[in-house]
């Protein structure tokens, strides 16, 4: 296999990709960390919501991270997504 083609993403009109997901009044953007129900101890980085235009099925594409190292690209049902709240900045009060 040619190294040049290894990471090439092919655009296919059969699929539509959206880089944001609205969930529980919050927006999950591409690159945000999420958790998946049933996948314990693993964090995922959100990539996109993909829709198959032929049968209107939807899923999320994400990258699995374990101990800060990317492991694999995975796809899950949208209903399994759990948002990880972003840490707030500490405000020093006087």
FENHU-V458653 format. One line per field, one symbol per residue. ss: DSSP state (A for helix, B for strand, O for the rest). burial: + if it has 24 or more other C-alpha atoms within 12 Angstrom, else -. A space follows every 50 residues. Layout:
# FENHU-V458653
ss->???
burial->???
This chain:
# FENHU-V458653
ss->OOAAAAOOOOOOOOBBBBOBBBBOOBBBBOOOBBBBOOOOOOBBBBBBBB BBOOOOOBBBBBBBBBOOBBBBBBBBOAAABBBOOOOOOOOOOO
burial->--------------------+------+---+++++-----+++++++++ +-------+++++++---------++-+--+++-----------
